Amino acid sequence: MNTSERALVLAPQGRDGVLAASLLEKMGHIAAPCETFRELIAMLEEGAGMAIIAIEALQHVDLAPLLSWIERQPPWSDFPFVILSHRVSSPEQHPMLLRLQAIVGNVMFLDRPFHPSALANVVENALRGRRRQYQARSSLEERERLLQELAIEKERTQDQLLGEQALSDLLLTSVPAGIVAYDPELRVTIWNPVMERLLGIHADEAIGAPLARLIGDGSAERIADRLRDALAGVAGPVEEIELENDLTGRLVLESQHAPLRGGDGHIVGGAAFFRDISERRRIEEQLRHSQKMETIGQLTGGVAHDFNNLLAAVQGNLELLRKRLPDDPLIQRYLDGALQGASRGAALTARLLAFARKQDLKPQPTDLAQLLEGMRGLIERSVGPLVAVQFEIEPQLPPARVDLNQLELAVLNLAVNARDAMPDGGQLVIALQSRDGRDARAGLHGQFLRLSVTDTGSGMDEATAARAIEPFFSTKELGKGTGLGLSMVHGLALQLGGVLRLVSKLDAGTTVEIWLPATSSPVAAIAEPAAPVTEAPPSRILVVDDDALIAMNTVDLVEDLGHIAIEANSGRKALEILSSSEPIDAMITDFAMPGMNGMELAGKARELRPELPILLASGYAELPAGTNLQLPRLGKPFLQADLAAKLSELLA
């Protein structure tokens, strides 16, 4: 059995454990139920990809074994845990949740009762992050292999280290590590070519110089104990250190010190071995950042979905209220303000879903050069007369598979960001070139189009640029931006199969690159305008939603359109109605419902009534993989006019 990706499940009470294991098996994952906390620890020792644990299974046990296992994880590992708990407004209201956050570290909480789609989303995110950890492990193991070769070589030659000449002849050119030898006064006697490359100091300059001057006084102080041990005849352990000098800056190195003996066996100095592991540290940092962004994306997508449901109720009830209140200008102004606020909230959730890579995209082959040329006037008006706009577009470019509307919005967002970074004016360059995906250094393969937006504005320092794509992070003044523009573009690029790269330097401008996959498919023809939809005749509509507030609002909207609404609060209840002889002309169903989601309900409904028109209404913009039915969609929140148009199409 492949234990590296199995999902451990500890939920001994109730049906959550059985349900979670069953859903995992249906998703194609390996589920490993645990009967006891002790069995969970044993399976963690054997290997796993993630763990799903009911909170009550941890409340009356000694968590020390779990803490010990977490602390013993190797540097590449940050094991993901999913805790099943009952909904609380914040972790502070549940001391156990706070304690778990402190102990476990990489933990996500899933509210009960959980939707199958919510569990699927959490599991996929957790395992995706775990796979990245395994990739980092492979890189680290390769570096460890090289380090072991160095240690073997050093052991093999240790008996031959009878003086400086022997050390020079045997090791200086054969070992891929920096080697330094020093006398009892800590003056350098050997400085090999690898040390020249690491610190940028030639051997002619290093030989005879004080070691502290070459590696910096601060670095010398940090390894002073190892230097003294080597001169006293004691070999030191392999350890990580940081060296700094004026030429190459900060380096992260693995080092080991050993005594150096002359031909008579007496100590004549010390030797130090150095290997640059700065790249490994960089990989570990990228891994931690990637895991952080995955967690933020998951949280963001869930919040956006719940917010969409709330906005659906707000918008729907406001529309119905407008029809029933007197035609008073003041009342109408209040209603307009409330509806505008709801509309802005919907736009905000759309950007959150874009960052979480859960927006509903309609990608098709698109001529990006034509798209940018068509936006030229809009961009120039948006950035104003102080900014000179320049387009640099390669000729004869292939199409890219993108969502045209969303990409236009992304480019406009980047142009406006650039304008704000140049309050006194400057230059904005929008470029488009064909590139090999490997040039992005982000794991891409094949032909890509690189769309870049470059400004000559204020730029960002390294710390600010590292956080720039995080949602709600903004360098603008309070009230001048949501902090979602760049995060939306980042999510869009990833969802389209590409990547976003950002290069910025303080006071030297910023370049944002969107890498988009090219396609050999022809550019799609412009669709003919749709024929006007006639009003639907009065019909009997089955409304299915597990949220009572949303169901009541949808029923009211349907009945206000002149139809008869039949309400069902679950997929099971809806199937009971469809199994009866009650006439039903169409069905509107939510997607995320416990026990049976909207797509599963639609499949069973079509078995009972093959010709039944079905409309899927959901706050989830993107459905999980494996949903085969092609159903018309109505995204929450929706206006009554949107609902009327969809029903007219269904019932035409």
C-alpha positions as CSV (number, residue, x, y, z in Angstrom):
1,M,0.0,0.0,0.0
2,N,1.2,3.5,-0.8
3,T,1.1,5.2,2.6
4,S,2.5,8.5,1.4
5,E,-1.0,9.9,0.3
6,R,-3.4,8.0,2.5
7,A,-5.8,10.0,4.6
8,L,-6.1,8.9,8.2
9,V,-9.5,9.2,9.7
10,L,-10.1,9.3,13.5
11,A,-13.8,9.8,14.3
12,P,-14.8,6.9,16.5
13,Q,-18.2,8.4,17.5
14,G,-21.2,8.9,15.2
15,R,-21.2,8.5,11.5
16,D,-18.6,11.2,10.5
17,G,-15.8,8.7,10.3
18,V,-17.7,6.3,8.1
19,L,-19.0,9.1,5.9
20,A,-15.6,10.7,5.5
21,A,-14.0,7.4,4.6
22,S,-16.7,6.6,2.1
23,L,-16.4,10.0,0.4
24,L,-12.6,9.7,0.3
25,E,-12.9,6.3,-1.4
26,K,-15.3,7.7,-4.0
27,M,-12.9,10.5,-4.7
28,G,-10.2,7.9,-5.5
29,H,-8.2,8.5,-2.3
30,I,-6.9,5.9,0.2
31,A,-8.9,6.2,3.5
32,A,-7.4,4.6,6.6
33,P,-9.9,4.6,9.5
34,C,-8.3,4.6,13.0
35,E,-10.1,3.2,16.0
36,T,-8.1,4.9,18.7
37,F,-5.7,7.8,19.2
38,R,-2.9,5.4,19.8
39,E,-3.6,3.7,16.4
40,L,-3.5,7.2,14.8
41,I,0.0,7.9,16.1
42,A,1.2,4.5,14.9
43,M,-0.2,5.1,11.4
44,L,1.5,8.6,11.4
45,E,4.8,6.9,12.1
46,E,4.2,4.5,9.1
47,G,3.4,7.4,6.7
48,A,0.4,9.4,5.5
49,G,-0.6,12.3,3.4
50,M,-3.1,14.0,5.8
51,A,-5.3,13.2,8.8
52,I,-9.0,14.0,9.5
53,I,-9.8,14.0,13.2
54,A,-13.0,14.6,15.1
55,I,-12.4,17.1,17.8
56,E,-14.0,15.0,20.5
57,A,-11.4,12.3,19.8
58,L,-8.7,14.6,21.2
59,Q,-10.4,16.1,24.2
60,H,-9.7,13.4,26.8
61,V,-6.3,12.0,25.7
62,D,-2.7,12.9,26.3
63,L,-1.6,14.9,23.3
64,A,2.1,14.5,24.1
65,P,2.6,11.7,21.6
66,L,1.1,13.8,18.8
67,L,3.2,16.8,19.8
68,S,6.3,14.6,19.9
69,W,5.6,13.3,16.4
70,I,5.0,16.8,15.0
71,E,8.3,18.1,16.5
72,R,10.2,15.1,15.0
73,Q,9.1,15.9,11.5
74,P,12.0,16.5,9.1
75,P,12.6,20.1,7.8
76,W,10.6,19.5,4.6
77,S,7.5,18.2,6.3
78,D,4.5,20.3,7.6
79,F,1.9,17.6,8.0
80,P,-1.7,18.8,7.3
81,F,-4.5,18.0,9.8
82,V,-8.3,18.6,9.3
83,I,-10.3,18.9,12.5
84,L,-14.0,18.2,12.4
85,S,-15.8,20.5,14.8
86,H,-19.1,22.2,15.4
87,R,-19.4,25.7,14.0
88,V,-18.1,28.5,16.3
89,S,-17.8,32.2,15.3
90,S,-14.1,32.3,16.2
91,P,-11.5,29.8,17.6
92,E,-11.3,32.0,20.8
93,Q,-14.8,30.7,21.7
94,H,-13.5,27.1,21.9
95,P,-10.3,26.7,24.0
96,M,-9.7,23.3,22.5
97,L,-9.4,24.8,19.0
98,L,-6.9,27.4,20.3
99,R,-4.8,24.6,21.9
100,L,-4.9,22.5,18.7
101,Q,-3.8,25.5,16.6
102,A,-0.8,26.0,18.9
103,I,0.1,22.3,18.9
104,V,-0.6,21.1,15.4
105,G,0.4,24.1,13.3
106,N,-0.8,23.2,9.8
107,V,-4.5,22.7,10.8
108,M,-7.8,23.4,9.0
109,F,-11.2,23.3,10.6
110,L,-14.2,21.8,8.9
111,D,-17.6,22.7,10.3
112,R,-20.2,20.0,11.0
113,P,-22.4,19.0,9.3
114,F,-20.0,19.1,6.4
115,H,-20.9,19.1,2.7
116,P,-19.2,16.4,0.6
117,S,-17.9,19.1,-1.7
118,A,-16.4,21.0,1.3
119,L,-14.6,17.8,2.4
120,A,-13.4,17.2,-1.1
121,N,-12.1,20.8,-1.3
122,V,-10.2,20.5,2.0
123,V,-8.7,17.1,1.2
124,E,-7.6,18.1,-2.3
125,N,-5.9,21.2,-0.9
126,A,-4.2,19.3,1.9
127,L,-2.9,16.6,-0.4
128,R,-1.8,19.1,-3.0
129,G,0.3,20.8,-0.3
130,R,1.7,17.5,0.9
131,R,2.8,16.6,-2.7
132,R,4.8,19.8,-2.8
133,Q,6.4,18.8,0.5
134,Y,7.4,15.5,-1.1
135,Q,8.9,17.4,-4.0
136,A,10.9,19.5,-1.6
137,R,12.0,16.3,0.2
138,S,13.4,15.0,-3.1
139,S,15.5,18.1,-3.6
140,L,16.7,17.9,0.0
141,E,17.6,14.2,-0.3
142,E,19.7,14.9,-3.4
143,R,21.6,17.5,-1.4
144,E,22.0,15.1,1.5
145,R,23.4,12.5,-0.9
146,L,26.0,15.0,-2.0
147,L,26.8,15.8,1.6
148,Q,27.2,12.1,2.4
149,E,29.6,11.7,-0.5
150,L,31.6,14.6,1.0
151,A,31.7,12.9,4.4
152,I,32.7,9.5,2.9
153,E,35.5,11.2,0.9
154,K,36.6,13.0,4.1
155,E,36.7,9.8,6.1
156,R,38.6,8.0,3.4
157,T,41.2,10.6,3.3
158,Q,41.3,11.4,7.0
159,D,44.2,9.1,7.7
160,Q,46.2,10.7,4.9
161,L,45.9,14.2,6.3
162,L,49.5,14.3,7.4
163,G,50.1,17.9,6.6
164,E,49.0,20.9,4.5
165,Q,50.4,19.5,1.2
166,A,48.5,16.2,1.6
167,L,45.3,18.1,2.3
168,S,45.9,20.2,-0.8
169,D,46.7,17.4,-3.1
170,L,43.8,15.1,-2.1
171,L,40.9,17.4,-1.4
172,L,41.3,20.8,-2.9
173,T,40.1,19.9,-6.4
174,S,38.2,16.7,-5.8
175,V,35.6,17.6,-3.2
176,P,32.7,19.9,-4.2
177,A,32.9,21.9,-1.0
178,G,34.7,25.0,0.3
179,I,37.9,24.0,2.2
180,V,39.9,26.2,4.5
181,A,42.9,25.4,6.5
182,Y,44.2,27.7,9.3
183,D,47.2,27.8,11.7
184,P,47.0,28.1,15.5
185,E,46.9,31.9,15.0
186,L,43.8,31.5,12.8
187,R,45.7,32.7,9.7
188,V,44.6,31.0,6.5
189,T,47.0,28.5,5.0
190,I,44.7,26.9,2.4
191,W,41.8,28.4,0.5
192,N,40.4,26.2,-2.2
193,P,38.6,27.3,-5.5
194,V,35.1,26.6,-4.0
195,M,35.8,29.2,-1.2
196,E,36.9,31.6,-3.9
197,R,33.5,31.2,-5.6
198,L,31.5,31.3,-2.3
199,L,33.1,34.5,-0.8
200,G,34.5,36.1,-3.9
201,I,38.1,36.3,-2.5
202,H,41.0,34.8,-4.5
203,A,43.4,32.4,-2.9
204,D,46.3,34.8,-3.4
205,E,44.6,37.4,-1.2
206,A,43.3,34.8,1.3
207,I,46.5,32.9,2.1
208,G,48.1,34.4,5.2
209,A,45.2,36.7,6.0
210,P,43.3,36.4,9.3
211,L,40.2,34.2,8.9
212,A,38.0,36.7,10.7
213,R,38.8,39.4,8.1
214,L,37.8,37.1,5.3
215,I,34.5,35.8,6.7
216,G,33.7,38.9,8.8
217,D,34.2,39.5,12.5
218,G,30.6,38.6,13.3
219,S,30.8,35.3,11.5
220,A,34.1,34.5,13.2
221,E,32.5,35.1,16.6
222,R,29.7,32.6,15.8
223,I,32.1,29.8,15.0
224,A,34.7,30.7,17.6
225,D,33.9,27.5,19.7
226,R,34.4,25.2,16.7
227,L,37.7,26.9,15.9
228,R,39.0,26.4,19.5
229,D,37.8,22.7,19.4
230,A,39.6,22.0,16.2
231,L,42.9,23.5,17.5
232,A,42.4,21.4,20.7
233,G,42.1,18.2,18.6
234,V,38.3,17.8,18.6
235,A,36.3,17.4,15.4
236,G,33.0,19.2,15.4
237,P,29.6,18.2,14.2
238,V,28.0,19.0,10.8
239,E,25.9,22.1,11.4
240,E,24.3,25.0,9.7
241,I,25.8,28.5,10.0
242,E,25.4,31.9,8.3
243,L,28.4,33.8,6.9
244,E,28.4,37.4,5.8
245,N,31.0,39.4,4.0
246,D,31.0,42.7,2.0
247,L,31.4,41.0,-1.4
248,T,28.7,38.2,-1.4
249,G,26.4,39.2,1.5
250,R,24.7,36.5,3.5
251,L,25.2,32.8,2.9
252,V,23.6,29.8,4.6
253,L,26.3,27.0,4.8
254,E,26.7,23.5,6.2
255,S,30.0,23.3,7.9
256,Q,32.3,21.0,9.9
257,H,35.6,21.7,11.6
258,A,38.4,19.2,12.2
259,P,41.9,19.3,13.6
260,L,44.8,19.3,11.2
261,R,47.9,17.2,12.2
262,G,51.4,17.3,10.9
263,G,53.7,14.4,10.0
264,D,54.6,13.8,13.7
265,G,50.9,13.6,14.7
266,H,51.0,17.0,16.5
267,I,48.2,19.5,15.7
268,V,49.4,22.2,13.3
269,G,46.1,23.9,12.8
270,G,42.5,23.2,11.8
271,A,40.5,22.6,8.7
272,A,36.9,23.6,7.9
273,F,34.6,22.3,5.2
274,F,31.7,24.5,3.9
275,R,28.8,23.6,1.5
276,D,26.3,26.3,0.3
277,I,22.7,25.3,1.2
278,S,21.2,28.8,0.5
279,E,19.2,27.2,-2.3
280,R,17.7,24.6,0.0
281,R,16.7,27.3,2.4
282,R,15.0,29.1,-0.5
283,I,13.1,26.0,-1.5
284,E,11.9,25.5,2.1
285,E,10.7,29.1,2.3
286,Q,8.9,28.7,-1.0
287,L,7.2,25.6,0.3
288,R,6.0,27.3,3.5
289,H,4.7,30.3,1.4
290,S,2.9,27.9,-1.0
291,Q,1.2,26.1,1.9
292,K,0.2,29.4,3.4
293,M,-1.4,30.6,0.2
294,E,-3.2,27.3,-0.2
295,T,-4.7,27.7,3.2
296,I,-5.6,31.3,2.6
297,G,-7.2,30.4,-0.7
298,Q,-9.3,27.6,0.8
299,L,-10.5,29.9,3.6
300,T,-11.2,32.7,1.1
301,G,-13.2,30.4,-1.2
302,G,-15.4,29.2,1.7
303,V,-16.1,32.7,2.9
304,A,-17.0,33.9,-0.6
305,H,-19.4,31.0,-1.0
306,D,-21.2,31.7,2.3
307,F,-21.2,35.5,1.6
308,N,-22.8,34.8,-1.8
309,N,-25.6,32.9,-0.2
310,L,-26.3,35.8,2.2
311,L,-26.2,38.3,-0.6
312,A,-28.7,36.2,-2.5
313,A,-31.2,36.6,0.3
314,V,-30.5,40.3,0.7
315,Q,-30.9,41.1,-3.0
316,G,-33.9,39.0,-3.5
317,N,-35.8,40.4,-0.5
318,L,-34.9,44.0,-1.4
319,E,-36.3,43.4,-4.9
320,L,-39.5,42.0,-3.5
321,L,-39.7,44.8,-1.0
322,R,-39.4,47.5,-3.7
323,K,-42.5,46.1,-5.4
324,R,-44.6,46.3,-2.3
325,L,-43.6,49.6,-0.8
326,P,-45.2,52.9,-1.9
327,D,-43.6,54.8,-4.7
328,D,-41.9,57.3,-2.3
329,P,-38.7,58.8,-3.6
330,L,-37.0,58.6,-0.2
331,I,-37.9,55.0,0.2
332,Q,-36.7,54.2,-3.3
333,R,-33.4,56.0,-2.6
334,Y,-32.9,53.8,0.5
335,L,-33.6,50.7,-1.5
336,D,-31.3,51.8,-4.3
337,G,-28.5,52.3,-1.8
338,A,-29.0,48.9,-0.2
339,L,-29.1,47.2,-3.6
340,Q,-25.9,49.0,-4.7
341,G,-24.2,47.9,-1.5
342,A,-25.3,44.3,-2.2
343,S,-24.0,44.6,-5.8
344,R,-20.6,45.8,-4.5
345,G,-20.5,42.9,-2.1
346,A,-21.1,40.5,-5.0
347,A,-18.2,42.1,-6.9
348,L,-16.0,41.7,-3.8
349,T,-16.8,38.0,-3.6
350,A,-16.1,37.6,-7.3
351,R,-12.6,38.8,-6.7
352,L,-12.2,36.5,-3.6
353,L,-13.3,33.6,-5.8
354,A,-10.8,34.6,-8.4
355,F,-8.0,34.6,-5.9
356,A,-9.2,31.2,-4.6
357,R,-9.2,29.9,-8.2
358,K,-12.9,29.0,-7.9
359,Q,-14.5,31.5,-10.3
360,D,-16.7,30.3,-13.2
361,L,-14.4,30.8,-16.2
362,K,-15.3,30.3,-19.9
363,P,-11.9,29.9,-21.6
364,Q,-11.7,29.8,-25.3
365,P,-9.0,30.4,-28.0
366,T,-8.4,34.2,-28.0
367,D,-6.3,36.6,-30.1
368,L,-4.5,38.4,-27.3
369,A,-2.9,41.0,-29.6
370,Q,-6.4,41.9,-30.9
371,L,-7.7,42.0,-27.3
372,L,-5.0,44.4,-26.2
373,E,-5.4,46.7,-29.2
374,G,-9.1,46.8,-28.5
375,M,-8.4,47.9,-25.0
376,R,-5.9,50.7,-26.0
377,G,-8.4,53.5,-25.7
378,L,-9.9,52.3,-22.4
379,I,-6.4,51.9,-20.8
380,E,-5.3,55.4,-22.0
381,R,-8.4,57.0,-20.5
382,S,-8.0,55.0,-17.3
383,V,-4.4,56.0,-16.6
384,G,-4.9,59.6,-17.6
385,P,-2.7,62.1,-19.5
386,L,0.3,62.0,-17.2
387,V,1.1,58.4,-18.1
388,A,2.5,57.6,-21.5
389,V,1.2,54.2,-22.7
390,Q,3.3,52.0,-25.0
391,F,2.4,48.7,-26.6
392,E,5.0,46.2,-27.6
393,I,3.4,43.2,-29.3
394,E,5.2,40.5,-31.3
395,P,3.6,39.7,-34.7
396,Q,2.1,36.4,-35.7
397,L,1.4,35.2,-32.2
398,P,-0.7,32.1,-31.6
399,P,-4.0,32.3,-29.7
400,A,-4.2,31.7,-26.0
401,R,-6.9,29.8,-24.2
402,V,-8.4,32.4,-21.8
403,D,-11.6,33.9,-20.5
404,L,-11.8,37.1,-22.5
405,N,-13.8,39.2,-20.1
406,Q,-11.8,38.2,-17.0
407,L,-8.5,38.8,-18.7
408,E,-9.6,42.3,-19.8
409,L,-10.5,43.0,-16.2
410,A,-7.1,41.7,-15.1
411,V,-5.2,43.9,-17.5
412,L,-7.2,47.0,-16.6
413,N,-6.6,46.3,-12.9
414,L,-2.8,46.1,-13.5
415,A,-2.9,49.3,-15.6
416,V,-4.8,51.2,-12.8
417,N,-2.3,49.8,-10.2
418,A,0.5,51.1,-12.3
419,R,-1.1,54.5,-12.6
420,D,-1.5,54.7,-8.8
421,A,2.3,53.9,-8.5
422,M,3.1,56.9,-10.7
423,P,1.2,59.9,-9.1
424,D,3.5,62.4,-10.9
425,G,3.3,60.5,-14.2
426,G,5.6,58.1,-16.0
427,Q,5.6,55.4,-18.6
428,L,3.4,52.2,-18.9
429,V,4.6,49.5,-21.2
430,I,2.2,46.6,-22.1
431,A,4.1,43.8,-23.9
432,L,3.1,40.5,-25.4
433,Q,5.6,37.8,-26.5
434,S,5.7,34.1,-27.2
435,R,7.9,32.2,-24.7
436,D,8.8,28.6,-23.7
437,G,7.0,27.9,-20.4
438,R,10.3,26.7,-18.9
439,D,11.5,30.3,-19.0
440,A,9.0,31.2,-16.2
441,R,10.9,28.9,-13.9
442,A,7.6,27.9,-12.4
443,G,7.1,24.3,-13.6
444,L,5.4,25.3,-16.9
445,H,6.0,23.3,-20.1
446,G,5.1,24.0,-23.7
447,Q,4.4,27.3,-25.5
448,F,3.1,30.3,-23.5
449,L,2.2,33.9,-24.1
450,R,3.8,36.3,-21.7
451,L,1.7,39.4,-21.1
452,S,3.6,41.9,-19.1
453,V,2.7,45.3,-17.6
454,T,5.6,47.5,-16.6
455,D,5.6,50.9,-14.9
456,T,8.3,53.4,-13.9
457,G,6.6,54.1,-10.5
458,S,7.6,53.8,-6.9
459,G,8.1,50.0,-6.9
460,M,8.2,47.8,-3.8
461,D,10.9,46.5,-1.5
462,E,11.5,42.7,-1.2
463,A,9.2,42.2,1.8
464,T,6.3,44.1,0.3
465,A,6.6,42.3,-3.1
466,A,6.5,39.0,-1.3
467,R,3.1,39.8,0.2
468,A,1.7,41.6,-2.8
469,I,-0.6,38.8,-4.0
470,E,-2.1,38.1,-0.6
471,P,-5.8,39.1,-0.5
472,F,-6.6,42.4,1.3
473,F,-2.9,43.4,1.4
474,S,-2.5,46.9,-0.1
475,T,0.1,49.6,-0.2
476,K,-2.5,52.2,-0.9
477,E,-4.0,54.6,1.7
478,L,-6.9,53.4,3.7
479,G,-10.1,53.5,1.6
480,K,-8.1,53.8,-1.7
481,G,-8.3,50.0,-2.6
482,T,-9.5,46.6,-1.5
483,G,-6.1,44.9,-1.9
484,L,-7.8,42.3,-4.1
485,G,-6.7,43.5,-7.6
486,L,-3.3,41.7,-7.8
487,S,-4.6,38.6,-5.9
488,M,-7.4,38.3,-8.4
489,V,-5.0,38.4,-11.3
490,H,-2.8,35.8,-9.6
491,G,-5.8,33.4,-9.1
492,L,-6.9,34.0,-12.7
493,A,-3.5,33.1,-14.1
494,L,-3.3,29.9,-12.1
495,Q,-6.9,28.8,-12.9
496,L,-6.1,29.3,-16.7
497,G,-3.1,27.0,-16.4
498,G,-0.4,29.7,-16.2
499,V,1.4,31.7,-13.6
500,L,1.9,35.2,-12.4
501,R,5.4,36.6,-11.8
502,L,6.1,39.9,-10.2
503,V,9.5,41.8,-10.3
504,S,9.8,45.0,-8.4
505,K,12.5,47.2,-7.0
506,L,12.0,50.2,-4.7
507,D,12.0,53.5,-6.6
508,A,12.7,51.6,-9.9
509,G,9.2,50.4,-11.0
510,T,7.3,47.1,-11.2
511,T,6.7,44.5,-13.8
512,V,3.8,42.1,-13.6
513,E,3.9,39.1,-15.9
514,I,0.9,36.9,-16.8
515,W,2.0,33.6,-18.4
516,L,-0.9,32.1,-20.4
517,P,-0.9,28.8,-22.3
518,A,-0.9,29.0,-26.1
519,T,-3.2,26.8,-28.1
520,S,-3.3,25.6,-31.7
521,S,-7.1,25.8,-31.8
522,P,-8.6,28.5,-34.0
523,V,-9.9,31.7,-32.5
524,A,-13.6,31.3,-31.7
525,A,-16.0,33.2,-33.9
526,I,-18.1,36.0,-32.4
527,A,-21.4,34.6,-31.3
528,E,-24.6,35.9,-32.8
529,P,-26.7,38.0,-30.4
530,A,-29.2,35.7,-28.7
531,A,-32.8,36.0,-29.7
532,P,-35.1,37.7,-27.2
533,V,-36.5,35.3,-24.7
534,T,-40.2,35.1,-24.3
535,E,-41.8,35.2,-20.9
536,A,-42.3,31.8,-19.4
537,P,-45.8,30.6,-18.9
538,P,-47.1,29.9,-15.4
539,S,-45.4,26.7,-14.2
540,R,-44.9,24.5,-11.2
541,I,-41.3,24.9,-10.0
542,L,-39.5,22.6,-7.5
543,V,-37.1,24.6,-5.4
544,V,-34.4,22.6,-3.5
545,D,-32.1,24.3,-1.0
546,D,-31.0,23.1,2.5
547,D,-30.7,26.7,3.7
548,A,-34.1,27.8,5.0
549,L,-33.4,31.5,4.4
550,I,-32.3,31.0,0.8
551,A,-35.1,28.6,0.0
552,M,-37.7,31.0,1.3
553,N,-36.3,33.8,-0.7
554,T,-36.1,31.8,-3.9
555,V,-39.7,30.5,-3.4
556,D,-40.9,34.1,-3.0
557,L,-39.1,35.3,-6.1
558,V,-40.5,32.3,-8.1
559,E,-44.1,32.9,-6.9
560,D,-43.7,36.7,-7.6
561,L,-43.0,35.8,-11.2
562,G,-46.4,34.1,-11.4
563,H,-45.3,30.5,-10.9
564,I,-46.2,27.9,-8.3
565,A,-43.2,26.9,-6.1
566,I,-42.9,23.6,-4.3
567,E,-40.1,23.6,-1.6
568,A,-37.8,20.8,-0.6
569,N,-35.1,21.2,2.0
570,S,-32.9,18.2,0.8
571,G,-32.1,16.0,-2.2
572,R,-33.9,13.1,-0.5
573,K,-37.1,15.1,-0.1
574,A,-36.9,16.4,-3.7
575,L,-36.7,12.8,-5.0
576,E,-39.7,11.8,-3.0
577,I,-41.7,14.6,-4.7
578,L,-40.3,13.6,-8.1
579,S,-41.2,10.0,-7.5
580,S,-44.8,10.9,-6.9
581,S,-47.4,11.8,-9.5
582,E,-47.2,15.5,-8.6
583,P,-46.7,17.6,-11.8
584,I,-43.4,19.4,-11.9
585,D,-42.4,21.6,-14.9
586,A,-38.8,22.5,-13.8
587,M,-36.4,22.2,-10.8
588,I,-34.1,24.8,-9.3
589,T,-31.5,23.2,-6.9
590,D,-28.6,24.4,-4.8
591,F,-25.3,22.6,-5.3
592,A,-23.8,22.2,-1.8
593,M,-26.2,20.2,0.3
594,P,-25.5,17.5,2.9
595,G,-26.0,13.9,1.9
596,M,-26.6,14.6,-1.8
597,N,-25.3,17.6,-3.7
598,G,-27.1,19.3,-6.5
599,M,-25.3,17.5,-9.3
600,E,-26.1,14.1,-7.7
601,L,-29.7,15.1,-7.3
602,A,-29.9,16.2,-10.9
603,G,-28.6,12.8,-12.1
604,K,-31.2,10.9,-10.0
605,A,-33.9,13.3,-11.1
606,R,-33.2,12.7,-14.7
607,E,-33.5,8.9,-14.1
608,L,-37.1,9.6,-12.8
609,R,-38.0,12.3,-15.2
610,P,-35.6,12.3,-18.2
611,E,-37.1,15.5,-19.8
612,L,-37.2,17.6,-16.6
613,P,-35.5,21.1,-17.1
614,I,-33.0,21.6,-14.2
615,L,-31.4,24.9,-13.1
616,L,-28.3,24.8,-10.8
617,A,-28.2,27.8,-8.5
618,S,-25.0,28.0,-6.4
619,G,-22.6,30.3,-4.6
620,Y,-19.8,28.0,-5.8
621,A,-18.5,29.5,-9.0
622,E,-16.5,26.4,-9.9
623,L,-17.8,22.8,-9.4
624,P,-15.5,20.0,-8.3
625,A,-14.0,17.7,-11.0
626,G,-16.0,14.7,-12.0
627,T,-19.4,16.5,-12.5
628,N,-20.5,15.1,-15.9
629,L,-24.0,16.7,-16.3
630,Q,-24.1,19.9,-18.3
631,L,-26.7,22.0,-16.6
632,P,-27.6,25.7,-17.0
633,R,-26.1,27.7,-14.1
634,L,-27.3,30.6,-12.1
635,G,-24.7,32.1,-9.8
636,K,-25.6,33.4,-6.4
637,P,-26.3,36.2,-5.7
638,F,-28.8,36.7,-8.5
639,L,-31.4,39.3,-9.3
640,Q,-35.0,38.4,-10.0
641,A,-34.5,39.4,-13.7
642,D,-31.7,36.9,-13.9
643,L,-34.0,34.2,-12.5
644,A,-36.8,35.1,-14.8
645,A,-34.5,34.9,-17.9
646,K,-33.2,31.5,-16.9
647,L,-36.7,30.1,-16.2
648,S,-37.8,31.4,-19.6
649,E,-35.0,29.6,-21.3
650,L,-35.7,26.4,-19.4
651,L,-39.5,26.5,-20.1
652,A,-39.4,27.8,-23.6
